[in-house]
Amino acid sequence: MEINFGNRTIGLNHPTYFIADIAANHDGDLERAKLLIRLAKEAGADAAKFQNFDAPKIVSDYGFSHMNAQVSHQATWKKSVTEVYRAASIPFEWTMTLMEECQEVGIDYFSSPYDFAAIDFLDQYVPVYKAGSGEIDWIEALERMASKGKPFFIATGASTIGEVQKAVHAILKINKQLVLMQCNTNYTASPNNYDHLHINVLKTYATMFPDVILGLSDHTHAVAPVLAAVTLGARVIERHFTDSNDREGPDHKFAMDPAKWARMVEETRLLERSLGSADKFIADNEIDTAVVQRRCLRAARDIKAGEVFTREMIDVLRPATVGAIKPDQIQDVIGTKALHDFKYGQELRWTDLGAG
């Protein structure tokens, strides 16, 4: 399975695709959003992603204001949920500027839409649709995105396997270009979150959905989860991106800064090189080692022509001279006759032996 858009190809035999989710880290400043695009590119990201939503179309002010208290990561917010979402939203009129900035620096632009108007609006600007985890059971929205005919990435945080299965089947009926991303949607930046990433879910996805590409949408800082996911077959990685974790805002604390992002990409590229082939063979850089580190059969003493070999006349020693008899054939040598004299330590070759 491969997905193509622009000059990109995403698939198991291609480099991992890194999405820097800038999300709300623009802090309401267009110039800052452009800066983060440039920093993401310099750190090795393949795409800069934003989020398009209108606060009243994503959250219910009544619903959140009538909860007993703000919970999860929202418990630390100093403003109401509606106010935070209103400040985090990106005006539609920014879109062309952000897309052009991405084009100028050579990074893909796309955005997650959170309502029908945003889904339709983004069609002319993005090469890919990305649905956040919170949309997993809003099937009509998933179908609307899938119907645009573009590659579709979906995160699966805070959902059951049944919900994932229903969403995947709904999307695949319309669009086969699917990236299915394991995700944990705890945005607290707590060290305890590593206990809940469940990267092994990718194994389940690979078994249940063999015709999709796997990915990871993650909200931790360490490189290890990304390396684990890529090892298990993920080829799309999404993490939030900021220039500093010390900034005020809902997404900064769990985002990665440029230095951590660059290290993640560097370590992943090394991992991709290291994974290599599933076939077992002597690698090109081991050919000389296979001679000097392995053994062959050698004369345990001076041997005269005509002598019949016994086990005591044979040593198994390094180096494994090219053309010499290998140790696993020692029983076949016992009982053969030396066709000429051998010096102590000389390698044995089949052309030097005859029937005893």
C-alpha positions, 0 to 999 in steps of 0.5 A, spaced: 500 500 500 502 506 498 499 513 498 501 519 493 500 526 493 505 532 490 512 529 490 511 525 496 510 517 497 508 514 503 508 507 504 512 501 508 518 502 503 519 509 504 521 514 509 517 516 515 513 522 514 513 527 519 507 532 521 509 538 525 502 540 528 502 547 530 495 547 532 494 553 537 501 554 538 501 560 533 498 564 539 493 568 535 499 571 531 500 570 523 507 572 523 508 567 529 505 561 525 509 563 519 515 562 524 513 556 526 513 553 519 520 555 518 522 552 524 519 546 523 522 545 516 529 546 519 528 541 524 526 536 519 518 536 518 515 534 512 508 537 513 506 543 518 499 542 520 494 547 523 487 546 525 481 550 522 475 550 527 469 555 529 469 555 537 461 555 537 461 549 532 466 545 536 464 546 543 458 547 547 459 553 551 453 551 555 455 544 556 462 546 558 459 551 563 455 546 566 460 541 568 462 541 575 469 543 573 474 543 567 477 536 567 483 533 564 488 538 561 483 543 561 483 543 568 489 548 568 486 553 563 485 560 566 480 561 561 473 558 559 474 552 554 470 556 549 474 562 550 481 558 549 478 555 543 476 562 540 483 564 541 486 558 538 482 558 532 485 560 525 481 565 521 480 562 514 483 568 511 490 566 514 490 560 509 493 562 503 498 566 507 500 559 511 500 555 504 504 560 501 509 560 506 509 552 506 510 552 499 516 557 499 520 553 504 518 546 501 514 543 506 507 541 506 501 544 508 494 542 511 489 543 516 484 539 520 477 541 519 472 541 525 466 542 522 462 542 515 464 549 512 471 548 514 471 541 510 469 544 504 473 550 505 480 547 505 479 542 499 482 547 495 488 548 499 490 541 502 493 535 499 491 531 505 485 531 510 486 529 517 481 528 522 482 528 530 481 523 535 475 526 537 471 525 530 472 518 530 464 516 531 462 522 527 461 518 521 458 523 517 464 528 518 469 522 516 465 521 510 465 528 508 472 528 508 473 522 505 469 524 499 474 529 497 478 524 494 484 526 497 489 521 502 485 521 509 489 521 516 485 519 522 487 519 529 484 514 534 485 516 541 480 515 546 476 510 542 475 502 542 477 497 537 469 497 535 469 505 534 475 504 530 473 499 526 466 502 524 470 509 522 475 505 518 470 501 514 466 507 513 472 511 510 474 505 506 467 504 502 469 511 499 476 512 499 482 507 500 487 512 501 487 511 509 493 512 514 490 509 521 494 512 527 494 510 534 494 515 539 493 517 546 489 523 547 492 525 554 495 532 553 497 533 560 505 532 558 505 527 565 511 522 565 505 517 566 503 518 559 508 513 557 504 507 560 498 509 556 501 509 549 500 502 547 504 502 541 502 495 540 495 497 538 499 498 531 500 490 531 492 489 531 491 495 526 496 491 521 492 485 522 485 487 522 486 493 516 492 490 512 490 495 506 491 501 510 498 505 512 499 505 519 501 512 523 502 515 530 499 521 533 503 522 539 503 527 545 509 525 549 516 528 548 521 522 548 524 519 541 522 512 544 515 511 542 516 514 535 522 509 534 517 503 537 512 505 532 516 506 526 519 499 528 512 496 528 510 499 521 508 506 522 510 511 516 506 517 519 508 520 525 504 527 528 507 531 534 505 538 536 510 543 535 513 549 538 519 553 539 518 553 547 515 549 552 515 555 557 510 559 553 503 560 555 497 556 551 493 550 551 498 546 546 505 548 548 507 544 554 506 537 550 509 540 544 516 538 541 521 544 541 526 544 534 531 541 538 527 535 540 524 534 533 530 534 530 533 529 534 527 525 533 527 525 525 535 524 526 534 517 530 528 515 526 532 516 519 538 512 523 532 506 525 530 506 518 537 505 515 538 500 521 532 496 519 534 494 512 532 487 509 528 481 512 533 476 509 539 474 513 545 474 509 552 476 510 552 484 509 557 487 504 560 490 510 561 483 513 565 480 508 572 481 510 569 479 517 567 473 515 574 471 513 578 473 519 572 472 525 570 465 522 574 458 522 576 453 517 579 446 517 587 446 518 592 441 519 593 440 526 601 438 525 605 437 519 602 431 514 605 427 509 601 425 502 598 419 503 596 419 510 589 418 512 585 424 516 583 422 523 580 428 528 586 429 531 590 431 525 585 437 524 584 444 527 578 448 527 582 455 527 581 462 524 581 465 519 576 462 514 580 462 508 576 463 502 575 456 499 577 452 505 573 447 508 568 449 513 567 446 520 560 443 519 564 439 514 569 436 519 566 429 519 566 428 511 574 430 512 575 424 517 577 418 513 579 422 507 587 421 504 592 427 503 594 428 496 600 432 498 604 434 504 601 439 508 604 444 513 602 445 520 596 450 520 595 450 513 588 450 510 584 444 508 581 444 501 577 439 497 581 439 491 587 437 496 583 430 499 582 424 496 578 417 498 581 414 503 
